[in-house]
Amino acid sequence: MSSSSGNFSGSCGHMCNVQTCVLRTSLSLYNFGRRFLGCSRYKVCPKCPFFIWLDNPTCPRGNETAPLALERMSRLQSALQLANERERTALETAEEARQMAEKALEEEAKAKERERKARAACAKAKEKAMFAEEKQRMWKFACILSWIFFVIVMLLLCIGLIEFSGVKRPRLLP
């Protein structure tokens, strides 16, 4: 690139000069790190050729290290891109984990509700079982009493203490 001075009208139809230009740093291979003034509307209108170097050309040692610096910058950009991809993946994984945790909490709440209902049903069943056992005891007691009464009546009949139809039976005892 050559240097120029003064006003220059680019193909965009604007006037470039030292006051309206932007200070930039070259990243090209053989001018790496050199400072220059370039058109402030470069991204809008890339055809503007206004350009002024602010320093001397890069020394031979700078030209030797420029490819190394560019290579390192490329590696750093690749590492940054990889780190960004890992971060995006980690964020996606974290979001999936959060959704799974929410679902697990919902399932836990449903399970607790089912457990509460089951405990209530169990308590009702225990009450019914206790009531049934109490009834069973009462029936057993009634059955035992009826058998005892039956046995007593039978004994009395056998001994002859009870008379039926007004007929007296002879006593076997003296």
C-alpha positions, 0 to 999 in steps of 0.5 A: 500500500502506498501512503497519500496525504491531503483530501481524497474523495473515494468512490462512496462520494465522501471526503477523507482526511487525517481528522476524519480517519481512524487509527488502526493496526495492521495484521497483514503478514509483512506489515504486522503491528504497523499503525496507520490511518484509514477511512472511518467508513471502511466497513460501509464503503470498502472501496475508499483508498485513503491510507497513511502509514504512521510509522516506519516499515516493519524490520526484518525481525518483525517480518520473521516473527509476524507469521509466528504471531499470526499462527499463535493468534490463529491457535488462540482463536481456535481455542476460544472457539472451542471454549465457546463451543464447550461453554454452549454444550455445558449450558445446554447440558445444564439446561437439560439437567435443570429440566430433568430436576424439575421433572423429578421434583414434579414426579416426587410431588406426585409420589408423595401425594399417592403415598399420602392417599395410600396412608389414608386408605391404610388408616381406613382399612385398619379402622375397618379391620379393628371394627371387624375384629371387635365384631368377631370377638363379640360374636365369639363371646355370644357363641360361647355363651350360647354353648354354655347356656345350651350345655347347662340346659342339657345338663339340667334336662339330664338330671331332671331338674326341668320338667316339660309338659307337666309330667314329673319324672322319677328321680334317680337320686334317693 
